[in-house]
Amino acid sequence: MLKLISLCFITSLFWACDKDTPMVIDPQPPVVTDTIFELQWTNRIEFDEETGGADYQFIHNNDFINFGDLNYPAIIYGFNKIEGDKSWKYEYKGWDNSNIDYAYKIEHILICVTGFRVFGFNLNLQSVEWDHNLSELNLLRDSGNVGGNNKFYLNVSENFDPLGGFDEILLEFDPYTGEKKEIVKYTPTNAGTTTLSPPVWKNGIIYYNLYPNAEASPTISRQMMVAFDMNTNQELWRSSVTDVFASNSLHSPIIYNDLIITGGDWHIYAFDIHTGEQVWKYEETNTNKLAIWSNTNHLIHENKLYVNATGFNVTCLNPATGELIWNNPMGGPNCTDNMVYYEKEDLLVFTSWGYGSVMILDALTGETIHRENSYDDSPYNNDVVYDPEMDMFFTSTYKHAMGFKVRRPE
């Protein structure tokens, strides 16, 4: 049973992308095809079926790592990143019949989260290193994050009641041993159930979005930013983000210098990391007010902040001031976790699942450089990852894993 989380989160997902129910998107003007997108290799993930795996994909040594279908128990694939051959396949054969929903990589350990388990997978050995049965612990999982301290953080619900009233716990895992400990726990209050986003870590302090009335109607759902000192187990400060349309529950906030930045309602907010004082906010004026920060994580590259509010907008801001640098109103509903900044060409490369396409935007101006629509009549559906060693990108459709190169047109 997948975790039922806060109503504000459920509402945001309603407007986000559902891989079982593709978005209906108006056709875009055709983009002239040249060698901007240059396919290097493709290989069928499974020859007799299509595969709609988890969004997350990785590079490890000589392998491109992706995942099996959402209708099957945990499956992990390794494709040789040079030739595209399937190097290996791990398939779980035990009691847990749920797929991998979330995955995170720390060095050679791949941390995988299913509906009922969290386990560490050794990519060097292609074997499970450690495993926790969350069902036996009376826990239901949510999303997680890797901290700057090389620890893994996972939100879970204890004593889950579909009618509400469950405890929300943030767990910390050692990625190599699986040793876990409780960092913070929130019990229900008069306002209802409290939930939190995955945290971001800096110098022993974690920062996260807090939702003190998570089961309230979206129009009155509240969102706060919290700084929590893990050495003293004390909150350092708590600041209001918004009192309507709480969001950004699937991803951690991001840190830029002395600012902590998050999405909330239809704004991006920045707070002083030391005091919690709001420094700036930016309103996404060209987006559906309900298309809020549900799927794509914010990206910082040097002095630019790239955001996508689940809808069509891709926006670039000055992270120090919140000033708009550019907005592409049809840049592409990302609906996968990560955008990639390609430094060599100053391009923004990502999968727009809403378009079923790989999108290549000019990172300096926001112009759409290229849209790669599909391959073998199968849309692109998972994250793009980049390997600097080969100067090459990797992604997948429902049928194929593939490697490709990108160049800026002359």
C-alpha positions as a printed NumPy array, in Angstrom:
array([[  0.   ,   0.   ,   0.   ],
       [  1.474,   3.322,  -1.047],
       [  1.475,   6.079,   1.474],
       [ -1.459,   8.465,   1.427],
       [  0.05 ,  11.804,   2.202],
       [ -1.293,  15.243,   2.856],
       [ -4.24 ,  16.613,   0.94 ],
       [ -2.206,  19.536,  -0.269],
       [  0.294,  17.097,  -1.717],
       [ -2.437,  14.957,  -3.258],
       [ -4.012,  18.049,  -4.809],
       [ -0.69 ,  19.122,  -6.265],
       [ -0.176,  15.678,  -7.735],
       [ -3.602,  15.912,  -9.353],
       [ -2.224,  18.73 , -11.452],
       [  1.128,  17.08 , -11.951],
       [  2.045,  14.401, -14.454],
       [  0.711,  10.881, -14.038],
       [  2.643,   8.313, -16.063],
       [ -0.464,   6.187, -16.426],
       [ -2.501,   9.141, -17.748],
       [ -0.427,  11.159, -20.225],
       [ -1.089,  14.87 , -20.424],
       [ -2.868,  16.109, -23.538],
       [ -0.602,  18.814, -24.904],
       [ -1.305,  21.089, -27.826],
       [  1.136,  20.375, -30.661],
       [  4.151,  22.661, -30.748],
       [  5.649,  24.187, -33.892],
       [  8.088,  21.724, -35.443],
       [ 11.755,  22.301, -34.696],
       [ 14.195,  21.771, -37.534],
       [ 16.096,  18.565, -36.871],
       [ 19.872,  18.631, -37.256],
       [ 22.753,  17.305, -35.207],
       [ 21.82 ,  19.327, -32.118],
       [ 20.614,  15.99 , -30.72 ],
       [ 22.895,  13.19 , -31.913],
       [ 21.902,   9.668, -30.925],
       [ 24.885,   7.454, -30.078],
       [ 23.221,   4.143, -29.198],
       [ 19.88 ,   2.6  , -28.215],
       [ 18.918,  -0.714, -26.66 ],
       [ 15.56 ,  -2.212, -25.743],
       [ 15.009,  -2.271, -21.999],
       [ 12.798,  -5.345, -22.332],
       [ 12.165,  -6.9  , -25.744],
       [  8.601,  -8.056, -25.124],
       [  7.127,  -5.117, -23.188],
       [  7.307,  -1.413, -22.473],
       [  8.744,  -0.129, -19.213],
       [  7.6  ,   2.886, -17.225],
       [ 10.205,   2.943, -14.501],
       [ 11.128,   5.407, -11.782],
       [ 12.177,   8.879, -12.943],
       [ 15.662,   8.542, -11.5  ],
       [ 18.621,   7.426, -13.62 ],
       [ 22.355,   7.375, -12.855],
       [ 25.852,   6.846, -14.17 ],
       [ 28.176,   4.54 , -12.252],
       [ 31.594,   3.646, -13.635],
       [ 30.851,   2.253, -17.109],
       [ 27.125,   1.73 , -16.577],
       [ 23.985,   3.717, -17.188],
       [ 21.541,   2.725, -14.42 ],
       [ 17.767,   2.725, -14.768],
       [ 14.777,   0.852, -13.367],
       [ 12.078,  -1.666, -14.183],
       [  8.382,  -1.169, -14.726],
       [  6.088,   0.25 , -12.06 ],
       [  3.931,  -2.895, -12.247],
       [  6.722,  -5.265, -11.152],
       [  8.854,  -5.846,  -8.052],
       [ 12.16 ,  -3.99 ,  -7.813],
       [ 14.245,  -4.226, -10.998],
       [ 17.542,  -2.428, -11.696],
       [ 19.346,  -2.429, -15.059],
       [ 22.917,  -1.628, -15.951],
       [ 23.631,  -0.64 , -19.575],
       [ 27.184,  -0.214, -20.808],
       [ 27.45 ,   3.515, -21.377],
       [ 29.882,   3.12 , -24.287],
       [ 28.22 ,   0.467, -26.433],
       [ 24.732,   0.311, -24.928],
       [ 24.791,  -3.436, -24.163],
       [ 22.788,  -4.539, -21.136],
       [ 25.566,  -5.376, -18.675],
       [ 23.422,  -6.786, -15.883],
       [ 19.923,  -6.931, -14.401],
       [ 18.885,  -7.265, -10.76 ],
       [ 15.347,  -8.473, -10.049],
       [ 13.946,  -8.843,  -6.543],
       [ 12.413, -12.28 ,  -5.917],
       [ 11.178, -11.961,  -2.328],
       [  7.934, -11.053,  -0.606],
       [  7.769,  -7.389,  -1.642],
       [  5.885,  -7.093,  -4.926],
       [  6.174,  -3.296,  -5.126],
       [  8.368,  -1.368,  -7.55 ],
       [ 11.149,   1.124,  -6.889],
       [  9.521,   4.546,  -6.516],
       [ 12.548,   6.57 ,  -5.408],
       [ 16.283,   6.047,  -5.836],
       [ 19.351,   7.929,  -4.605],
       [ 23.054,   7.339,  -5.199],
       [ 25.952,   7.829,  -2.766],
       [ 29.248,   6.673,  -4.306],
       [ 28.755,   2.967,  -5.146],
       [ 25.581,   2.529,  -3.062],
       [ 22.197,   2.933,  -4.712],
       [ 19.488,   3.524,  -2.109],
       [ 16.128,   2.272,  -3.358],
       [ 12.732,   2.915,  -1.808],
       [  9.706,   0.753,  -2.631],
       [  6.223,   0.753,  -1.153],
       [  7.333,  -1.482,   1.713],
       [ 11.145,  -1.472,   1.882],
       [ 14.249,   0.659,   1.74 ],
       [ 17.443,  -1.095,   0.713],
       [ 21.019,  -0.324,  -0.191],
       [ 22.271,  -1.844,  -3.45 ],
       [ 26.004,  -2.241,  -4.108],
       [ 26.521,  -1.179,  -7.723],
       [ 30.028,  -2.639,  -7.812],
       [ 28.77 ,  -6.096,  -6.826],
       [ 25.211,  -5.818,  -8.216],
       [ 23.831,  -7.112,  -4.94 ],
       [ 21.803,  -5.921,  -1.941],
       [ 24.025,  -4.588,   0.851],
       [ 21.309,  -3.963,   3.46 ],
       [ 17.54 ,  -4.012,   3.674],
       [ 14.828,  -2.632,   5.989],
       [ 11.301,  -4.013,   6.006],
       [  9.233,  -0.904,   6.687],
       [  6.06 ,  -2.941,   7.081],
       [  7.521,  -4.779,  10.069],
       [  8.46 ,  -1.412,  11.568],
       [  4.885,  -0.155,  11.076],
       [  6.167,   2.58 ,   8.765],
       [  5.038,   3.897,   5.391],
       [  7.595,   5.714,   3.266],
       [  7.569,   9.043,   1.505],
       [ 10.337,  10.736,  -0.514],
       [ 13.903,  11.309,   0.659],
       [ 17.145,  13.101,  -0.061],
       [ 20.915,  12.763,   0.205],
       [ 22.473,  15.29 ,   2.571],
       [ 25.757,  17.1  ,   2.106],
       [ 27.051,  14.897,   4.938],
       [ 26.658,  11.776,   2.752],
       [ 23.761,  10.51 ,   4.839],
       [ 20.392,   9.493,   3.426],
       [ 17.2  ,  11.04 ,   4.827],
       [ 13.756,   9.49 ,   4.427],
       [ 10.348,  10.712,   5.594],
       [  8.09 ,   7.983,   6.965],
       [  4.705,   7.765,   8.67 ],
       [  4.297,   5.701,  11.82 ],
       [  0.961,   4.192,  12.891],
       [ -0.507,   5.337,   9.613],
       [ -4.248,   5.906,   9.623],
       [ -5.887,   6.699,   6.255],
       [ -8.303,   8.946,   8.165],
       [ -5.402,  10.954,   9.558],
       [ -3.591,  11.228,  12.834],
       [ -0.307,   9.488,  11.987],
       [  3.126,  10.427,  13.327],
       [  5.626,  11.861,  10.833],
       [  9.283,  10.876,  11.324],
       [ 12.485,  11.888,   9.579],
       [ 14.979,   9.004,   9.52 ],
       [ 18.712,   9.201,   8.803],
       [ 20.479,   6.195,   7.229],
       [ 24.139,   5.321,   6.914],
       [ 24.261,   4.442,   3.192],
       [ 26.958,   1.78 ,   3.625],
       [ 25.585,  -0.149,   6.615],
       [ 21.899,   0.753,   6.618],
       [ 22.097,   1.835,  10.256],
       [ 19.201,   4.191,  10.914],
       [ 18.225,   6.699,  13.564],
       [ 15.325,   9.029,  14.213],
       [ 16.124,  12.714,  13.713],
       [ 12.806,  14.427,  14.346],
       [  9.251,  13.308,  15.003],
       [  5.974,  15.22 ,  14.703],
       [  2.788,  13.984,  16.36 ],
       [ -0.7  ,  15.217,  15.468],
       [ -1.883,  18.489,  17.018],
       [ -5.206,  20.314,  17.177],
       [ -4.42 ,  21.602,  13.671],
       [ -4.131,  18.055,  12.359],
       [ -1.304,  15.932,  11.015],
       [  2.083,  17.549,  10.472],
       [  4.286,  16.453,   7.557],
       [  7.586,  17.66 ,   6.158],
       [  9.609,  17.73 ,   2.963],
       [ 12.977,  16.005,   2.616],
       [ 15.659,  18.18 ,   4.246],
       [ 18.781,  19.834,   2.942],
       [ 21.867,  19.665,   5.206],
       [ 24.58 ,  22.229,   5.967],
       [ 27.045,  22.249,   8.87 ],
       [ 24.96 ,  20.029,  11.134],
       [ 21.738,  21.951,  10.482],
       [ 18.881,  20.669,   8.332],
       [ 16.323,  22.874,   6.6  ],
       [ 12.942,  21.616,   5.451],
       [  9.397,  22.64 ,   4.595],
       [  6.897,  21.884,   7.354],
       [  3.151,  21.405,   6.795],
       [  1.385,  21.816,  10.177],
       [ -2.139,  21.18 ,   8.825],
       [ -1.301,  18.741,   6.055],
       [ -4.844,  17.352,   5.781],
       [ -6.517,  20.752,   5.416],
       [ -8.127,  21.975,   2.225],
       [ -5.489,  23.203,  -0.239],
       [ -6.861,  26.741,  -0.066],
       [ -5.978,  26.934,   3.653],
       [ -3.038,  24.526,   3.742],
       [ -0.042,  26.088,   5.483],
       [  3.673,  25.776,   4.781],
       [  6.599,  26.823,   6.962],
       [ 10.381,  26.742,   6.685],
       [ 12.286,  25.204,   9.597],
       [ 15.954,  25.21 ,  10.597],
       [ 16.748,  22.293,  12.93 ],
       [ 20.073,  21.797,  14.731],
       [ 20.823,  18.051,  14.796],
       [ 23.527,  18.503,  17.451],
       [ 21.154,  20.008,  20.016],
       [ 17.878,  18.546,  18.669],
       [ 16.415,  22.045,  18.715],
       [ 14.624,  24.204,  16.203],
       [ 16.684,  27.314,  15.485],
       [ 13.882,  29.162,  13.725],
       [ 10.551,  28.64 ,  11.99 ],
       [  9.159,  31.018,   9.368],
       [  5.889,  31.14 ,   7.445],
       [  6.133,  30.379,   3.736],
       [  2.444,  30.532,   2.775],
       [ -1.025,  30.047,   4.254],
       [ -2.569,  28.861,   0.976],
       [ -1.735,  26.091,  -1.476],
       [  1.224,  24.597,   0.34 ],
       [  3.55 ,  22.716,  -2.016],
       [  7.141,  21.596,  -2.675],
       [  6.69 ,  18.561,  -0.418],
       [  8.538,  16.054,  -2.622],
       [ 11.875,  17.868,  -2.775],
       [ 14.148,  19.534,  -0.289],
       [ 14.727,  23.286,  -0.285],
       [ 18.009,  24.414,  -1.863],
       [ 20.825,  26.509,  -0.442],
       [ 22.441,  29.436,  -2.221],
       [ 25.108,  31.247,  -0.197],
       [ 23.233,  32.462,   2.912],
       [ 19.773,  31.848,   1.49 ],
       [ 17.419,  28.887,   1.73 ],
       [ 15.055,  28.731,  -1.281],
       [ 11.794,  26.851,  -1.807],
       [  8.618,  26.874,  -3.842],
       [  5.261,  27.504,  -2.19 ],
       [  1.814,  28.231,  -3.694],
       [  2.739,  29.909,  -7.043],
       [  5.813,  31.727,  -5.712],
       [  9.485,  31.016,  -5.134],
       [ 10.616,  32.167,  -1.68 ],
       [ 14.068,  32.872,  -0.234],
       [ 14.885,  33.117,   3.49 ],
       [ 17.963,  34.197,   5.4  ],
       [ 19.595,  30.942,   6.432],
       [ 20.64 ,  32.308,   9.835],
       [ 17.499,  34.158,  10.939],
       [ 14.636,  32.798,   8.833],
       [ 13.715,  36.294,   7.659],
       [ 12.133,  36.341,   4.194],
       [ 14.53 ,  38.027,   1.767],
       [ 12.574,  37.877,  -1.498],
       [  9.751,  36.14 ,  -3.316],
       [  9.001,  35.763,  -7.008],
       [  5.547,  35.137,  -8.464],
       [  5.113,  32.799, -11.413],
       [  2.646,  34.977, -13.291],
       [  2.496,  32.919, -16.497],
       [  1.398,  29.651, -14.947],
       [ -1.808,  27.959, -13.872],
       [ -2.223,  28.884, -10.213],
       [ -2.723,  25.227,  -9.351],
       [  0.304,  24.036, -11.325],
       [  2.555,  24.26 ,  -8.292],
       [  5.942,  22.859,  -7.269],
       [  5.282,  19.122,  -7.289],
       [  7.652,  17.307,  -9.609],
       [ 10.818,  19.081, -10.729],
       [ 13.493,  20.084,  -8.253],
       [ 14.95 ,  23.578,  -8.448],
       [ 18.418,  23.816, -10.008],
       [ 21.183,  26.227,  -8.983],
       [ 24.079,  26.771, -11.368],
       [ 26.562,  29.438, -10.351],
       [ 24.518,  32.652, -10.158],
       [ 21.323,  31.376, -11.766],
       [ 18.28 ,  29.538, -10.395],
       [ 16.195,  27.404, -12.787],
       [ 12.662,  26.401, -11.778],
       [  9.614,  24.674, -13.273],
       [  6.227,  24.938, -11.571],
       [  4.93 ,  21.595, -12.954],
       [  3.237,  23.492, -15.809],
       [  4.791,  24.716, -19.042],
       [  6.932,  27.517, -17.605],
       [ 10.672,  27.145, -17.317],
       [ 12.036,  30.192, -15.509],
       [ 15.503,  31.519, -14.69 ],
       [ 15.963,  33.808, -11.671],
       [ 18.787,  35.588,  -9.924],
       [ 18.963,  33.515,  -6.709],
       [ 20.385,  36.431,  -4.721],
       [ 17.506,  38.817,  -5.458],
       [ 14.653,  36.853,  -7.062],
       [ 14.94 ,  39.046, -10.146],
       [ 13.617,  37.478, -13.364],
       [ 16.35 ,  36.727, -15.918],
       [ 14.148,  34.935, -18.443],
       [ 10.967,  32.922, -18.737],
       [ 10.059,  30.414, -21.432],
       [  6.268,  30.007, -21.148],
       [  6.336,  26.866, -23.307],
       [  9.667,  25.469, -22.131],
       [  8.085,  22.164, -21.226],
       [  6.3  ,  20.611, -18.237],
       [  9.247,  18.668, -16.85 ],
       [  7.464,  16.231, -14.573],
       [ 10.738,  14.436, -13.902],
       [ 13.007,  15.274, -11.025],
       [ 16.106,  16.884, -12.456],
       [ 17.242,  19.421, -15.009],
       [ 20.857,  19.245, -16.231],
       [ 23.049,  22.282, -16.9  ],
       [ 25.453,  21.508, -19.758],
       [ 28.397,  23.789, -19.001],
       [ 30.29 ,  23.163, -22.232],
       [ 27.499,  24.709, -24.325],
       [ 25.495,  26.647, -21.699],
       [ 22.402,  24.565, -22.394],
       [ 19.617,  23.324, -20.145],
       [ 18.818,  19.677, -20.949],
       [ 15.915,  17.776, -19.413],
       [ 13.04 ,  15.427, -20.078],
       [  9.622,  17.013, -20.384],
       [  7.372,  14.052, -19.714],
       [  4.406,  16.327, -20.393],
       [  5.714,  16.751, -23.946],
       [  7.163,  13.219, -24.062],
       [ 10.337,  14.933, -25.256],
       [ 13.912,  15.741, -24.441],
       [ 14.137,  19.526, -24.271],
       [ 17.257,  21.586, -25.007],
       [ 16.996,  25.232, -23.936],
       [ 19.516,  28.037, -24.154],
       [ 20.438,  28.43 , -20.482],
       [ 21.42 ,  32.086, -21.03 ],
       [ 18.298,  33.285, -22.859],
       [ 15.662,  30.571, -22.309],
       [ 15.137,  30.032, -26.037],
       [ 14.018,  26.534, -27.019],
       [ 16.934,  25.223, -29.083],
       [ 15.573,  21.764, -29.811],
       [ 12.791,  19.384, -28.878],
       [ 13.423,  15.677, -29.467],
       [  9.904,  14.265, -29.578],
       [ 10.184,  10.478, -29.339],
       [ 12.09 ,   7.438, -30.507],
       [ 10.464,   4.458, -32.217],
       [  7.048,   6.007, -31.471],
       [  7.838,   5.906, -27.756],
       [  7.994,   9.153, -25.727],
       [ 10.811,  10.046, -23.376],
       [  9.708,   9.579, -19.789],
       [ 12.635,   9.647, -17.319],
       [ 15.434,  11.925, -16.172],
       [ 18.347,  12.878, -18.378],
       [ 21.778,  12.242, -16.811],
       [ 25.164,  13.509, -17.988],
       [ 28.571,  11.817, -17.971],
       [ 31.424,  14.37 , -18.215],
       [ 33.959,  11.608, -18.908],
       [ 32.256,  10.828, -22.238],
       [ 30.669,  14.253, -22.692],
       [ 27.454,  12.34 , -23.266],
       [ 23.848,  12.234, -22.028],
       [ 21.678,   9.234, -21.201],
       [ 17.948,   8.762, -20.816],
       [ 15.135,   6.368, -21.748],
       [ 11.774,   6.028, -23.416],
       [  9.217,   3.392, -22.5  ],
       [ 11.054,   1.049, -24.859],
       [ 14.704,   2.037, -25.038],
       [ 17.678,   3.066, -22.972],
       [ 19.891,   5.396, -24.989],
       [ 22.934,   7.593, -25.081],
       [ 23.146,  10.861, -27.017],
       [ 25.288,  13.939, -27.503],
       [ 24.215,  17.558, -27.704],
       [ 25.72 ,  20.589, -29.398],
       [ 24.713,  24.212, -29.703],
       [ 23.751,  25.077, -33.29 ],
       [ 26.11 ,  27.347, -35.184]])
